[in-house]
Amino acid sequence: MTTEELYEIYKGAENGVTTDSRKCGPGMLFFALRGENFDGNQYATEAINAGCVAAVVDDTKVNNVDGVIVVEDVLTSMQELAKMHRRTFDIPVLGLTGSNGKTTTKELVTAVLAKKYKVHATEGNLNNHIGVPLTLLSTPLDCEFLIVEMGANHIGEISYLVNITEPNLGIITNIGLAHLEGFGGKEGVKKGKKELFDYLRDIESTVFIHGDHQELLEISTGMNRVIFGTKEHLPEVRFIAQGNGRKFVWSENGYESDHKTIKLEGDYNLDNIAAAITIGRFFNVEKNDVETAISEYTPTNNRSQVYDTGNNEILLDAYNANPSSMEKAILSFEKNSNHPKLVILGDMRELGSHSRESHQMVVNLCKSLHLDSIFVGEEFMSVEDEEIKMRFYSTIDELMDNLREETLKNKSILLKGSRGMAMEQLLPLL
C-alpha cells in the first residue's frame, strides 16, 4: 500500500492513531509496532475487533482479517504518513530541542501562544522517532501553530526527526552534558543538537537564541536570529522573592511588567520563561496575555514542583538529571531556598565512561557549598565520601528504610535524579 492510499484511510480515522492496543477503539487507526520485548502484530485482530478502522502490520501471518493492512515496515510507514500530514499545513512549525528544559520551554511557549492561536504541541515528552510522528498525526486540521519537541541521545537522531517534522522555526534551549554515553562527550552533544540549525539554515528560517549561550551564538552565526534574554537583547526576565512566594518581572524596549506570581522554581527556568516571552511577542501575543499565561502555568510530571508536606518544603525536580541540570539545580537551590537546606540526589544515567567523574563533580559541588547531602544509587556509591553531612545509600529502598526511622522536619529539600531512580517515591516519607 502506498503512503497516499494509507493517508486516505488515516483521514477516515476520526479518533486518531495509536500504537497502544490497550487504547484501541472505534474510529482509530492502529500501528502495530515491534520492539525488543513486544510485537504489536499480535494485537491486530484485537484492534479491529475494538472498532479500529484499520490495523497496520508488517507480519504477513496476520493478514487474514478485514481491515488489516500489511506494509514492509510499520514504523517507516507511520513516519512517512506523518510527513505527508505535516505537508498539508502552511503554518509556523517550531522545532525545539536542547539538553535541558525542552519540555518546560515547550509547555510555556504553548501556553503563551495559545492566548492568540490554536496551538498543537508534543504531548508530555513524546519526542523520539515514535513520539514525533504521533505528534504530527494528532495535529488537527484547524491548527494554527505547531510545536514539536525533539529529543536525542545519539548523533544523527535530530537530523532524522527534523526530516520528518520539516520545521520552519527553531530553538535549542542549551547544550549541556546530557546523554554522554551516546553522544561520546560535549562536542558530540553540540554536533547532535546543531542538526536542527543545519536544517533551518538551508531553508533560511528564523531561530531563537539566548544571548548568554555562547555555543548557541556560535553555531547560529549567519542565520536569521532573534536573540533574547540579556540586557542587550530583550526581553530579560528576573525572579523576585516575596514572602514565601516568588514573582517574575520582564522588560522589553522601555516596557517593564508588573510583578507577576509564578509557580516555577529554580533560576534555571528564567531561560525557559524568556524563550516563551520572546516567541510570544515575535508572534504578536499581547503583553498582558503573555504575563497571564506564564503566571497561570503549573509545572507537572516531577518538574520544578514545590510541595509543603507539613514537615518540610520539597522542591521536586526529578523528571530527569544530567551533570548540567544537576549543577544548575543545586546552585539555584542553595541560593534561593529557605530553612536549613538538604539535597537528596539520585544517580544520573546514560553517562557511560563519564559517569564517575560526573558524579564526583556533583559530590564536590555539594561539599564546596557545605550542603547537607544524601546521595543514592550505585554510581554515587562509587565516589562515596566520608565527610560529615554526606550520606550514601546504594538503593532507594535502603534510603527509604532509613527515612522511616529518621523523621526530617523544618527543612528545604531538593529531590533530583534520573527518571530511572524515581525520586518522587520519597515524598511520603518527607
Secondary structure as UniProt FT lines:
FT   HELIX           3..11
FT   TURN            14..15
FT   STRAND          17..18
FT   HELIX           21..23
FT   TURN            26..27
FT   STRAND          29..31
FT   STRAND          34..35
FT   TURN            36..37
FT   STRAND          38..39
FT   HELIX           40..43
FT   HELIX           44..49
FT   TURN            50..51
FT   STRAND          54..57
FT   HELIX           60..62
FT   TURN            66..67
FT   STRAND          68..70
FT   HELIX           74..86
FT   TURN            87..88
FT   STRAND          93..97
FT   HELIX           102..113
FT   TURN            114..116
FT   STRAND          119..121
FT   TURN            124..125
FT   TURN            129..130
FT   HELIX           131..137
FT   TURN            141..142
FT   STRAND          145..149
FT   TURN            155..156
FT   HELIX           157..165
FT   STRAND          169..172
FT   HELIX           180..183
FT   HELIX           186..202
FT   TURN            203..204
FT   STRAND          206..210
FT   TURN            211..212
FT   HELIX           214..219
FT   TURN            220..222
FT   STRAND          224..228
FT   STRAND          236..242
FT   TURN            243..244
FT   STRAND          245..252
FT   TURN            253..254
FT   STRAND          255..256
FT   STRAND          260..261
FT   TURN            267..268
FT   HELIX           269..282
FT   TURN            283..284
FT   HELIX           287..296
FT   TURN            301..302
FT   STRAND          305..308
FT   STRAND          313..316
FT   HELIX           323..336
FT   STRAND          341..346
FT   HELIX           352..354
FT   HELIX           355..368
FT   TURN            369..370
FT   STRAND          372..376
FT   HELIX           378..381
FT   TURN            382..383
FT   TURN            388..389
FT   STRAND          390..393
FT   HELIX           396..405
FT   STRAND          412..416
FT   HELIX           419..421
FT   HELIX           423..429
//
